[in-house]
Every structure is written in structure tokens, then in C-alpha cells.
Amino acid sequence: MTAPRPAGSGTGHESSARLRIPLICPRCGHEQQVVPGGPERAVKVVHVGTGREACEPGDLAQAPDDGT
């Protein structure tokens, strides 16, 4: 006799309950997404808001002022 399993413990339904970890752009801090490629296209990582690979010029993160 087996005990009932808690949700998400290897029952085969984990993909629907899997948490999505957002990709964050290291330059501007906005969320990104992966766009799948194909036989003639490479995989791309684009910004969610614009659909472009490049950061918007006004959104680029400023380096912290270290006081020197």
C-alpha cells in the first residue's frame, strides 16, 4: 500500500505546474523571453515589451556612483 503523493512529486503533471523564472536583461533590467529558432533561424532572446534584442536607449541601467 502506498501513501498519497503531494502535488508535483513525480506524477507526470509537473510541466503544467512548473514555475516560470523570468529572464532579466543584465543591461537594462527589463524582462526578456526566448524566441525559438528553426532550421534557418537562430534562437533569439528579446525584450518582452518591444520584441527586440537591443535595449531601448533610455532604459539602459546606470552604473552606481562609487564616489571616486
All heavy atoms as TSV, in Angstrom:
chain	resi	resn	atom	element	x	y	z
A	1	MET	N	N	0.845	-1.179	0.000
A	1	MET	CA	C	0.000	0.000	0.000
A	1	MET	C	C	0.889	1.240	0.000
A	1	MET	O	O	1.852	1.309	0.736
A	1	MET	CB	C	-0.880	-0.029	1.239
A	1	MET	CG	C	-1.880	1.050	1.256
A	1	MET	SD	S	-3.123	0.514	2.437
A	1	MET	CE	C	-3.718	2.034	2.952
A	2	THR	N	N	0.555	2.217	-0.816
A	2	THR	CA	C	1.367	3.429	-0.905
A	2	THR	C	C	0.582	4.623	-0.397
A	2	THR	O	O	-0.642	4.684	-0.526
A	2	THR	CB	C	1.806	3.692	-2.360
A	2	THR	OG1	O	0.646	3.853	-3.158
A	2	THR	CG2	C	2.665	2.558	-2.901
A	3	ALA	N	N	1.314	5.557	0.134
A	3	ALA	CA	C	0.696	6.788	0.633
A	3	ALA	C	C	0.459	7.742	-0.526
A	3	ALA	O	O	1.177	7.711	-1.522
A	3	ALA	CB	C	1.610	7.440	1.666
A	4	PRO	N	N	-0.546	8.602	-0.430
A	4	PRO	CA	C	-0.765	9.591	-1.496
A	4	PRO	C	C	0.424	10.522	-1.625
A	4	PRO	O	O	1.064	10.867	-0.639
A	4	PRO	CB	C	-2.008	10.356	-1.050
A	4	PRO	CG	C	-2.463	9.756	0.213
A	4	PRO	CD	C	-1.506	8.705	0.636
A	5	ARG	N	N	0.715	10.890	-2.858
A	5	ARG	CA	C	1.844	11.791	-3.110
A	5	ARG	C	C	1.385	13.237	-3.087
A	5	ARG	O	O	0.310	13.549	-3.588
A	5	ARG	CB	C	2.439	11.509	-4.484
A	5	ARG	CG	C	3.047	10.159	-4.597
A	5	ARG	CD	C	3.625	10.016	-5.967
A	5	ARG	NE	N	4.008	8.638	-6.212
A	5	ARG	CZ	C	4.358	8.179	-7.368
A	5	ARG	NH1	N	4.361	8.964	-8.423
A	5	ARG	NH2	N	4.708	6.934	-7.513
A	6	PRO	N	N	2.239	14.131	-2.554
A	6	PRO	CA	C	1.904	15.554	-2.647
A	6	PRO	C	C	1.963	16.022	-4.093
A	6	PRO	O	O	2.610	15.397	-4.932
A	6	PRO	CB	C	2.975	16.249	-1.801
A	6	PRO	CG	C	4.004	15.227	-1.506
A	6	PRO	CD	C	3.450	13.873	-1.822
A	7	ALA	N	N	1.299	17.111	-4.386
A	7	ALA	CA	C	1.268	17.643	-5.752
A	7	ALA	C	C	2.674	17.941	-6.247
A	7	ALA	O	O	3.497	18.483	-5.516
A	7	ALA	CB	C	0.421	18.910	-5.799
A	8	GLY	N	N	2.938	17.594	-7.511
A	8	GLY	CA	C	4.236	17.883	-8.112
A	8	GLY	C	C	5.352	16.966	-7.663
A	8	GLY	O	O	6.511	17.325	-7.699
A	9	SER	N	N	5.021	15.755	-7.240
A	9	SER	CA	C	6.064	14.856	-6.750
A	9	SER	C	C	6.297	13.686	-7.692
A	9	SER	O	O	6.306	12.546	-7.292
A	9	SER	CB	C	5.700	14.341	-5.363
A	9	SER	OG	O	4.494	13.604	-5.433
A	10	GLY	N	N	6.454	13.984	-8.971
A	10	GLY	CA	C	6.778	12.939	-9.922
A	10	GLY	C	C	5.576	12.251	-10.514
A	10	GLY	O	O	5.662	11.112	-10.935
A	11	THR	N	N	4.443	12.903	-10.572
A	11	THR	CA	C	3.237	12.282	-11.103
A	11	THR	C	C	3.115	12.423	-12.606
A	11	THR	O	O	2.172	11.925	-13.193
A	11	THR	CB	C	1.993	12.901	-10.443
A	11	THR	OG1	O	1.962	14.293	-10.735
A	11	THR	CG2	C	1.994	12.679	-8.949
A	12	GLY	N	N	4.040	13.150	-13.258
A	12	GLY	CA	C	3.971	13.329	-14.692
A	12	GLY	C	C	3.245	14.595	-15.108
A	12	GLY	O	O	3.167	14.914	-16.276
A	13	HIS	N	N	2.686	15.328	-14.172
A	13	HIS	CA	C	1.960	16.562	-14.476
A	13	HIS	C	C	2.734	17.792	-14.043
A	13	HIS	O	O	2.172	18.850	-13.891
A	13	HIS	CB	C	0.594	16.551	-13.784
A	13	HIS	CG	C	-0.258	15.397	-14.199
A	13	HIS	ND1	N	-0.843	15.322	-15.440
A	13	HIS	CD2	C	-0.594	14.255	-13.553
A	13	HIS	CE1	C	-1.514	14.189	-15.531
A	13	HIS	NE2	N	-1.374	13.517	-14.405
A	14	GLU	N	N	4.032	17.658	-13.859
A	14	GLU	CA	C	4.845	18.755	-13.332
A	14	GLU	C	C	5.018	19.891	-14.327
A	14	GLU	O	O	5.147	21.032	-13.940
A	14	GLU	CB	C	6.214	18.230	-12.911
A	14	GLU	CG	C	6.114	17.265	-11.751
A	14	GLU	CD	C	7.411	16.530	-11.511
A	14	GLU	OE1	O	8.417	16.911	-12.136
A	14	GLU	OE2	O	7.409	15.593	-10.734
A	15	SER	N	N	4.993	19.594	-15.626
A	15	SER	CA	C	5.230	20.646	-16.608
A	15	SER	C	C	4.150	21.719	-16.549
A	15	SER	O	O	4.425	22.887	-16.769
A	15	SER	CB	C	5.332	20.068	-18.013
A	15	SER	OG	O	4.112	19.447	-18.358
A	16	SER	N	N	2.913	21.361	-16.246
A	16	SER	CA	C	1.849	22.349	-16.170
A	16	SER	C	C	1.928	23.161	-14.884
A	16	SER	O	O	1.413	24.265	-14.825
A	16	SER	CB	C	0.483	21.676	-16.290
A	16	SER	OG	O	0.293	20.802	-15.196
A	17	ALA	N	N	2.555	22.628	-13.856
A	17	ALA	CA	C	2.654	23.330	-12.585
A	17	ALA	C	C	4.034	23.941	-12.373
A	17	ALA	O	O	4.301	24.490	-11.319
A	17	ALA	CB	C	2.340	22.362	-11.444
A	18	ARG	N	N	4.907	23.845	-13.355
A	18	ARG	CA	C	6.274	24.333	-13.227
A	18	ARG	C	C	6.290	25.859	-13.161
A	18	ARG	O	O	5.599	26.535	-13.923
A	18	ARG	CB	C	7.103	23.867	-14.419
A	18	ARG	CG	C	8.570	24.202	-14.295
A	18	ARG	CD	C	9.335	23.634	-15.434
A	18	ARG	NE	N	9.397	22.185	-15.250
A	18	ARG	CZ	C	9.885	21.363	-16.141
A	18	ARG	NH1	N	10.303	21.800	-17.289
A	18	ARG	NH2	N	9.928	20.081	-15.900
A	19	LEU	N	N	7.065	26.403	-12.256
A	19	LEU	CA	C	7.192	27.853	-12.137
A	19	LEU	C	C	8.027	28.407	-13.272
A	19	LEU	O	O	8.995	27.791	-13.695
A	19	LEU	CB	C	7.854	28.214	-10.808
A	19	LEU	CG	C	7.060	27.877	-9.556
A	19	LEU	CD1	C	7.893	28.183	-8.329
A	19	LEU	CD2	C	5.757	28.630	-9.526
A	20	ARG	N	N	7.655	29.576	-13.762
A	20	ARG	CA	C	8.411	30.230	-14.828
A	20	ARG	C	C	9.320	31.265	-14.203
A	20	ARG	O	O	8.859	32.169	-13.524
A	20	ARG	CB	C	7.451	30.902	-15.811
A	20	ARG	CG	C	8.143	31.446	-17.025
A	20	ARG	CD	C	7.153	31.969	-18.021
A	20	ARG	NE	N	6.659	33.276	-17.671
A	20	ARG	CZ	C	7.293	34.418	-17.964
A	20	ARG	NH1	N	8.432	34.383	-18.594
A	20	ARG	NH2	N	6.788	35.567	-17.635
A	21	ILE	N	N	10.605	31.126	-14.428
A	21	ILE	CA	C	11.585	32.075	-13.909
A	21	ILE	C	C	11.882	33.077	-15.013
A	21	ILE	O	O	12.322	32.692	-16.093
A	21	ILE	CB	C	12.871	31.354	-13.469
A	21	ILE	CG1	C	12.536	30.346	-12.377
A	21	ILE	CG2	C	13.913	32.361	-13.000
A	21	ILE	CD1	C	13.675	29.443	-12.010
A	22	PRO	N	N	11.619	34.358	-14.776
A	22	PRO	CA	C	11.819	35.347	-15.845
A	22	PRO	C	C	13.293	35.571	-16.149
A	22	PRO	O	O	14.153	35.471	-15.283
A	22	PRO	CB	C	11.183	36.620	-15.284
A	22	PRO	CG	C	11.234	36.446	-13.808
A	22	PRO	CD	C	11.126	34.968	-13.552
A	23	LEU	N	N	13.567	35.845	-17.415
A	23	LEU	CA	C	14.904	36.264	-17.826
A	23	LEU	C	C	14.961	37.772	-17.665
A	23	LEU	O	O	14.064	38.479	-18.123
A	23	LEU	CB	C	15.149	35.906	-19.292
A	23	LEU	CG	C	15.191	34.432	-19.642
A	23	LEU	CD1	C	15.265	34.255	-21.152
A	23	LEU	CD2	C	16.364	33.774	-18.973
A	24	ILE	N	N	15.990	38.275	-17.038
A	24	ILE	CA	C	16.150	39.704	-16.822
A	24	ILE	C	C	17.376	40.183	-17.597
A	24	ILE	O	O	18.455	39.607	-17.476
A	24	ILE	CB	C	16.319	40.027	-15.321
A	24	ILE	CG1	C	15.141	39.483	-14.517
A	24	ILE	CG2	C	16.496	41.517	-15.100
A	24	ILE	CD1	C	13.798	40.090	-14.873
A	25	CYS	N	N	17.210	41.249	-18.365
A	25	CYS	CA	C	18.312	41.808	-19.139
A	25	CYS	C	C	19.366	42.374	-18.192
A	25	CYS	O	O	19.044	43.171	-17.317
A	25	CYS	CB	C	17.791	42.914	-20.055
A	25	CYS	SG	S	19.095	43.701	-21.020
A	26	PRO	N	N	20.622	41.983	-18.345
A	26	PRO	CA	C	21.673	42.496	-17.459
A	26	PRO	C	C	22.006	43.962	-17.711
A	26	PRO	O	O	22.594	44.612	-16.857
A	26	PRO	CB	C	22.878	41.598	-17.763
A	26	PRO	CG	C	22.627	41.090	-19.138
A	26	PRO	CD	C	21.139	41.003	-19.298
A	27	ARG	N	N	21.620	44.492	-18.862
A	27	ARG	CA	C	21.936	45.888	-19.179
A	27	ARG	C	C	20.869	46.862	-18.719
A	27	ARG	O	O	21.178	47.926	-18.201
A	27	ARG	CB	C	22.183	46.048	-20.672
A	27	ARG	CG	C	23.470	45.375	-21.108
A	27	ARG	CD	C	23.603	45.460	-22.582
A	27	ARG	NE	N	22.615	44.541	-23.136
A	27	ARG	CZ	C	22.720	43.925	-24.281
A	27	ARG	NH1	N	23.755	44.155	-25.038
A	27	ARG	NH2	N	21.814	43.090	-24.700
A	28	CYS	N	N	19.585	46.515	-18.925
A	28	CYS	CA	C	18.528	47.479	-18.596
A	28	CYS	C	C	17.608	47.001	-17.479
A	28	CYS	O	O	16.845	47.784	-16.936
A	28	CYS	CB	C	17.715	47.829	-19.832
A	28	CYS	SG	S	16.687	46.465	-20.438
A	29	GLY	N	N	17.639	45.708	-17.133
A	29	GLY	CA	C	16.831	45.199	-16.037
A	29	GLY	C	C	15.401	44.822	-16.420
A	29	GLY	O	O	14.627	44.428	-15.563
A	30	HIS	N	N	15.026	44.919	-17.681
A	30	HIS	CA	C	13.677	44.552	-18.111
A	30	HIS	C	C	13.601	43.071	-18.431
A	30	HIS	O	O	14.600	42.421	-18.726
A	30	HIS	CB	C	13.262	45.379	-19.327
A	30	HIS	CG	C	13.011	46.812	-18.985
A	30	HIS	ND1	N	12.835	47.782	-19.944
A	30	HIS	CD2	C	12.887	47.451	-17.803
A	30	HIS	CE1	C	12.620	48.941	-19.360
A	30	HIS	NE2	N	12.657	48.765	-18.057
A	31	GLU	N	N	12.371	42.540	-18.403
A	31	GLU	CA	C	12.150	41.124	-18.654
A	31	GLU	C	C	12.377	40.787	-20.127
A	31	GLU	O	O	12.069	41.578	-21.017
A	31	GLU	CB	C	10.722	40.746	-18.259
A	31	GLU	CG	C	10.466	39.267	-18.307
A	31	GLU	CD	C	9.098	38.881	-17.786
A	31	GLU	OE1	O	8.367	39.751	-17.293
A	31	GLU	OE2	O	8.775	37.693	-17.896
A	32	GLN	N	N	12.927	39.593	-20.354
A	32	GLN	CA	C	13.182	39.101	-21.703
A	32	GLN	C	C	12.504	37.755	-21.886
A	32	GLN	O	O	12.081	37.125	-20.914
A	32	GLN	CB	C	14.678	38.955	-21.951
A	32	GLN	CG	C	15.431	40.265	-21.919
A	32	GLN	CD	C	16.908	40.056	-22.170
A	32	GLN	OE1	O	17.529	39.212	-21.557
A	32	GLN	NE2	N	17.455	40.824	-23.091
A	33	GLN	N	N	12.409	37.312	-23.139
A	33	GLN	CA	C	11.869	35.999	-23.440
A	33	GLN	C	C	12.690	35.355	-24.548
A	33	GLN	O	O	13.332	36.052	-25.330
A	33	GLN	CB	C	10.406	36.088	-23.857
A	33	GLN	CG	C	10.175	36.811	-25.162
A	33	GLN	CD	C	8.700	36.973	-25.482
A	33	GLN	OE1	O	7.847	36.660	-24.671
A	33	GLN	NE2	N	8.407	37.457	-26.666
A	34	VAL	N	N	12.636	34.040	-24.613
A	34	VAL	CA	C	13.348	33.292	-25.646
A	34	VAL	C	C	12.398	33.071	-26.809
A	34	VAL	O	O	11.260	32.626	-26.623
A	34	VAL	CB	C	13.848	31.941	-25.099
A	34	VAL	CG1	C	14.495	31.120	-26.198
A	34	VAL	CG2	C	14.821	32.162	-23.953
A	35	VAL	N	N	12.855	33.394	-28.015
A	35	VAL	CA	C	12.094	33.151	-29.240
A	35	VAL	C	C	12.744	31.960	-29.922
A	35	VAL	O	O	13.916	32.028	-30.297
A	35	VAL	CB	C	12.113	34.395	-30.164
A	35	VAL	CG1	C	11.394	34.101	-31.473
A	35	VAL	CG2	C	11.500	35.596	-29.464
A	36	PRO	N	N	12.001	30.850	-30.053
A	36	PRO	CA	C	12.598	29.656	-30.647
A	36	PRO	C	C	13.038	29.883	-32.087
A	36	PRO	O	O	12.439	30.675	-32.807
A	36	PRO	CB	C	11.476	28.620	-30.600
A	36	PRO	CG	C	10.357	29.225	-29.848
A	36	PRO	CD	C	10.614	30.677	-29.690
A	37	GLY	N	N	14.071	29.184	-32.459
A	37	GLY	CA	C	14.577	29.264	-33.823
A	37	GLY	C	C	13.995	28.154	-34.671
A	37	GLY	O	O	13.046	27.488	-34.298
A	38	GLY	N	N	14.595	27.968	-35.800
A	38	GLY	CA	C	14.172	26.917	-36.712
A	38	GLY	C	C	15.356	26.503	-37.552
A	38	GLY	O	O	16.499	26.865	-37.249
A	39	PRO	N	N	15.111	25.780	-38.617
A	39	PRO	CA	C	16.215	25.327	-39.460
A	39	PRO	C	C	17.019	26.483	-40.053
A	39	PRO	O	O	18.215	26.378	-40.232
A	39	PRO	CB	C	15.533	24.530	-40.566
A	39	PRO	CG	C	14.171	24.234	-40.079
A	39	PRO	CD	C	13.832	25.268	-39.059
A	40	GLU	N	N	16.362	27.578	-40.341
A	40	GLU	CA	C	17.033	28.725	-40.961
A	40	GLU	C	C	17.214	29.904	-40.009
A	40	GLU	O	O	17.737	30.937	-40.408
A	40	GLU	CB	C	16.217	29.198	-42.175
A	40	GLU	CG	C	16.019	28.127	-43.226
A	40	GLU	CD	C	17.317	27.756	-43.923
A	40	GLU	OE1	O	18.148	28.649	-44.154
A	40	GLU	OE2	O	17.499	26.554	-44.226
A	41	ARG	N	N	16.769	29.768	-38.756
A	41	ARG	CA	C	16.839	30.877	-37.799
A	41	ARG	C	C	17.500	30.427	-36.511
A	41	ARG	O	O	17.258	29.322	-36.028
A	41	ARG	CB	C	15.421	31.344	-37.412
A	41	ARG	CG	C	14.816	32.330	-38.322
A	41	ARG	CD	C	13.563	32.906	-37.734
A	41	ARG	NE	N	12.821	31.933	-36.926
A	41	ARG	CZ	C	11.649	32.163	-36.403
A	41	ARG	NH1	N	11.060	33.295	-36.588
A	41	ARG	NH2	N	11.044	31.248	-35.683
A	42	ALA	N	N	18.277	31.315	-35.939
A	42	ALA	CA	C	18.887	31.045	-34.635
A	42	ALA	C	C	17.892	31.404	-33.534
A	42	ALA	O	O	16.993	32.215	-33.727
A	42	ALA	CB	C	20.154	31.876	-34.475
A	43	VAL	N	N	18.062	30.813	-32.362
A	43	VAL	CA	C	17.264	31.174	-31.198
A	43	VAL	C	C	17.646	32.588	-30.792
A	43	VAL	O	O	18.818	32.953	-30.823
A	43	VAL	CB	C	17.534	30.186	-30.040
A	43	VAL	CG1	C	16.867	30.628	-28.764
A	43	VAL	CG2	C	17.092	28.795	-30.417
A	44	LYS	N	N	16.650	33.411	-30.422
A	44	LYS	CA	C	16.923	34.788	-30.011
A	44	LYS	C	C	16.352	35.031	-28.627
A	44	LYS	O	O	15.373	34.407	-28.235
A	44	LYS	CB	C	16.270	35.789	-30.974
A	44	LYS	CG	C	16.832	35.784	-32.352
A	44	LYS	CD	C	16.390	36.965	-33.188
A	44	LYS	CE	C	14.899	37.138	-33.224
A	44	LYS	NZ	N	14.462	38.227	-34.107
A	45	VAL	N	N	16.974	35.956	-27.905
A	45	VAL	CA	C	16.441	36.443	-26.637
A	45	VAL	C	C	16.059	37.894	-26.866
A	45	VAL	O	O	16.895	38.710	-27.239
A	45	VAL	CB	C	17.476	36.322	-25.495
A	45	VAL	CG1	C	16.916	36.892	-24.206
A	45	VAL	CG2	C	17.886	34.873	-25.303
A	46	VAL	N	N	14.765	38.201	-26.686
A	46	VAL	CA	C	14.258	39.541	-26.971
A	46	VAL	C	C	13.577	40.124	-25.740
A	46	VAL	O	O	13.167	39.400	-24.836
A	46	VAL	CB	C	13.258	39.524	-28.160
A	46	VAL	CG1	C	13.926	39.029	-29.428
A	46	VAL	CG2	C	12.033	38.683	-27.840
A	47	HIS	N	N	13.445	41.442	-25.710
A	47	HIS	CA	C	12.733	42.119	-24.633
A	47	HIS	C	C	11.231	41.893	-24.806
A	47	HIS	O	O	10.715	41.967	-25.921
A	47	HIS	CB	C	13.041	43.618	-24.642
A	47	HIS	CG	C	14.426	43.923	-24.168
A	47	HIS	ND1	N	15.529	43.804	-24.987
A	47	HIS	CD2	C	14.873	44.325	-22.960
A	47	HIS	CE1	C	16.607	44.129	-24.291
A	47	HIS	NE2	N	16.240	44.449	-23.054
A	48	VAL	N	N	10.536	41.629	-23.713
A	48	VAL	CA	C	9.113	41.334	-23.760
A	48	VAL	C	C	8.322	42.532	-24.287
A	48	VAL	O	O	7.443	42.391	-25.126
A	48	VAL	CB	C	8.598	40.913	-22.361
A	48	VAL	CG1	C	7.089	40.824	-22.341
A	48	VAL	CG2	C	9.216	39.593	-21.949
A	49	GLY	N	N	8.619	43.731	-23.833
A	49	GLY	CA	C	7.855	44.907	-24.212
A	49	GLY	C	C	8.021	45.337	-25.652
A	49	GLY	O	O	7.084	45.837	-26.271
A	50	THR	N	N	9.218	45.121	-26.226
A	50	THR	CA	C	9.489	45.627	-27.573
A	50	THR	C	C	9.633	44.533	-28.618
A	50	THR	O	O	9.472	44.805	-29.800
A	50	THR	CB	C	10.788	46.461	-27.588
A	50	THR	OG1	O	11.876	45.605	-27.237
A	50	THR	CG2	C	10.706	47.634	-26.631
A	51	GLY	N	N	9.972	43.313	-28.200
A	51	GLY	CA	C	10.215	42.240	-29.156
A	51	GLY	C	C	11.558	42.360	-29.852
A	51	GLY	O	O	11.835	41.630	-30.789
A	52	ARG	N	N	12.388	43.288	-29.379
A	52	ARG	CA	C	13.706	43.491	-30.000
A	52	ARG	C	C	14.804	42.953	-29.095
A	52	ARG	O	O	14.649	42.906	-27.877
A	52	ARG	CB	C	13.945	44.978	-30.246
A	52	ARG	CG	C	12.954	45.582	-31.212
A	52	ARG	CD	C	13.186	47.045	-31.495
A	52	ARG	NE	N	14.088	47.687	-30.569
A	52	ARG	CZ	C	14.790	48.770	-30.835
A	52	ARG	NH1	N	14.690	49.349	-32.004
A	52	ARG	NH2	N	15.574	49.308	-29.943
A	53	GLU	N	N	15.936	42.606	-29.714
A	53	GLU	CA	C	17.080	42.143	-28.932
A	53	GLU	C	C	17.751	43.299	-28.197
A	53	GLU	O	O	18.209	43.138	-27.078
A	53	GLU	CB	C	18.100	41.456	-29.837
A	53	GLU	CG	C	17.600	40.144	-30.408
A	53	GLU	CD	C	18.656	39.473	-31.250
A	53	GLU	OE1	O	19.591	38.902	-30.655
A	53	GLU	OE2	O	18.542	39.524	-32.481
A	54	ALA	N	N	17.804	44.456	-28.830
A	54	ALA	CA	C	18.511	45.614	-28.260
A	54	ALA	C	C	17.679	46.284	-27.169
A	54	ALA	O	O	16.453	46.292	-27.213
A	54	ALA	CB	C	18.813	46.620	-29.360
A	55	CYS	N	N	18.384	46.864	-26.211
A	55	CYS	CA	C	17.736	47.650	-25.160
A	55	CYS	C	C	17.304	48.992	-25.741
A	55	CYS	O	O	17.899	49.485	-26.692
A	55	CYS	CB	C	18.702	47.929	-24.011
A	55	CYS	SG	S	19.333	46.464	-23.193
A	56	GLU	N	N	16.267	49.567	-25.162
A	56	GLU	CA	C	15.881	50.924	-25.524
A	56	GLU	C	C	16.925	51.869	-24.937
A	56	GLU	O	O	17.339	51.693	-23.791
A	56	GLU	CB	C	14.504	51.263	-24.961
A	56	GLU	CG	C	13.378	50.471	-25.612
A	56	GLU	CD	C	13.197	50.808	-27.072
A	56	GLU	OE1	O	13.178	52.002	-27.422
A	56	GLU	OE2	O	13.085	49.868	-27.877
A	57	PRO	N	N	17.377	52.884	-25.671
A	57	PRO	CA	C	18.436	53.769	-25.180
A	57	PRO	C	C	18.121	54.419	-23.831
A	57	PRO	O	O	18.995	54.545	-22.995
A	57	PRO	CB	C	18.559	54.828	-26.275
A	57	PRO	CG	C	18.023	54.169	-27.501
A	57	PRO	CD	C	16.978	53.208	-27.028
A	58	GLY	N	N	16.890	54.787	-23.591
A	58	GLY	CA	C	16.527	55.435	-22.329
A	58	GLY	C	C	16.446	54.478	-21.157
A	58	GLY	O	O	16.374	54.902	-20.002
A	59	ASP	N	N	16.457	53.172	-21.423
A	59	ASP	CA	C	16.297	52.173	-20.363
A	59	ASP	C	C	17.617	51.594	-19.860
A	59	ASP	O	O	17.606	50.790	-18.939
A	59	ASP	CB	C	15.432	51.018	-20.858
A	59	ASP	CG	C	13.997	51.420	-21.074
A	59	ASP	OD1	O	13.591	52.448	-20.504
A	59	ASP	OD2	O	13.299	50.727	-21.826
A	60	LEU	N	N	18.712	51.944	-20.476
A	60	LEU	CA	C	19.990	51.358	-20.073
A	60	LEU	C	C	20.290	51.703	-18.615
A	60	LEU	O	O	20.145	52.837	-18.184
A	60	LEU	CB	C	21.128	51.826	-20.980
A	60	LEU	CG	C	21.029	51.332	-22.421
A	60	LEU	CD1	C	22.145	51.925	-23.243
A	60	LEU	CD2	C	21.074	49.824	-22.466
A	61	ALA	N	N	20.675	50.690	-17.881
A	61	ALA	CA	C	20.972	50.874	-16.457
A	61	ALA	C	C	22.199	51.761	-16.277
A	61	ALA	O	O	23.163	51.664	-17.031
A	61	ALA	CB	C	21.204	49.509	-15.802
A	62	GLN	N	N	22.128	52.619	-15.309
A	62	GLN	CA	C	23.260	53.498	-14.993
A	62	GLN	C	C	24.158	52.795	-13.980
A	62	GLN	O	O	23.665	52.154	-13.053
A	62	GLN	CB	C	22.757	54.806	-14.379
A	62	GLN	CG	C	21.862	55.600	-15.308
A	62	GLN	CD	C	22.629	56.123	-16.508
A	62	GLN	OE1	O	23.765	56.526	-16.397
A	62	GLN	NE2	N	21.988	56.113	-17.660
A	63	ALA	N	N	25.448	52.899	-14.171
A	63	ALA	CA	C	26.391	52.313	-13.224
A	63	ALA	C	C	26.288	53.065	-11.906
A	63	ALA	O	O	26.141	54.294	-11.895
A	63	ALA	CB	C	27.811	52.398	-13.770
A	64	PRO	N	N	26.314	52.364	-10.781
A	64	PRO	CA	C	26.228	53.057	-9.494
A	64	PRO	C	C	27.440	53.966	-9.277
A	64	PRO	O	O	28.548	53.633	-9.680
A	64	PRO	CB	C	26.186	51.928	-8.472
A	64	PRO	CG	C	26.711	50.731	-9.172
A	64	PRO	CD	C	26.451	50.931	-10.640
A	65	ASP	N	N	27.186	55.069	-8.664
A	65	ASP	CA	C	28.250	56.017	-8.373
A	65	ASP	C	C	29.014	55.521	-7.145
A	65	ASP	O	O	28.467	55.419	-6.066
A	65	ASP	CB	C	27.657	57.404	-8.108
A	65	ASP	CG	C	28.720	58.463	-7.913
A	65	ASP	OD1	O	29.891	58.190	-8.223
A	65	ASP	OD2	O	28.354	59.563	-7.473
A	66	ASP	N	N	30.300	55.195	-7.346
A	66	ASP	CA	C	31.100	54.668	-6.236
A	66	ASP	C	C	31.770	55.770	-5.430
A	66	ASP	O	O	32.503	55.503	-4.489
A	66	ASP	CB	C	32.115	53.642	-6.725
A	66	ASP	CG	C	33.111	54.233	-7.707
A	66	ASP	OD1	O	33.045	55.444	-7.993
A	66	ASP	OD2	O	33.969	53.476	-8.198
A	67	GLY	N	N	31.556	57.015	-5.817
A	67	GLY	CA	C	32.081	58.122	-5.034
A	67	GLY	C	C	33.532	58.460	-5.306
A	67	GLY	O	O	34.114	59.255	-4.609
A	68	THR	N	N	34.144	57.857	-6.309
A	68	THR	CA	C	35.551	58.171	-6.583
A	68	THR	C	C	35.689	59.056	-7.779
A	68	THR	O	O	34.878	59.214	-8.599
A	68	THR	CB	C	36.372	56.884	-6.837
A	68	THR	OG1	O	35.812	56.190	-7.937
A	68	THR	CG2	C	36.395	56.024	-5.614
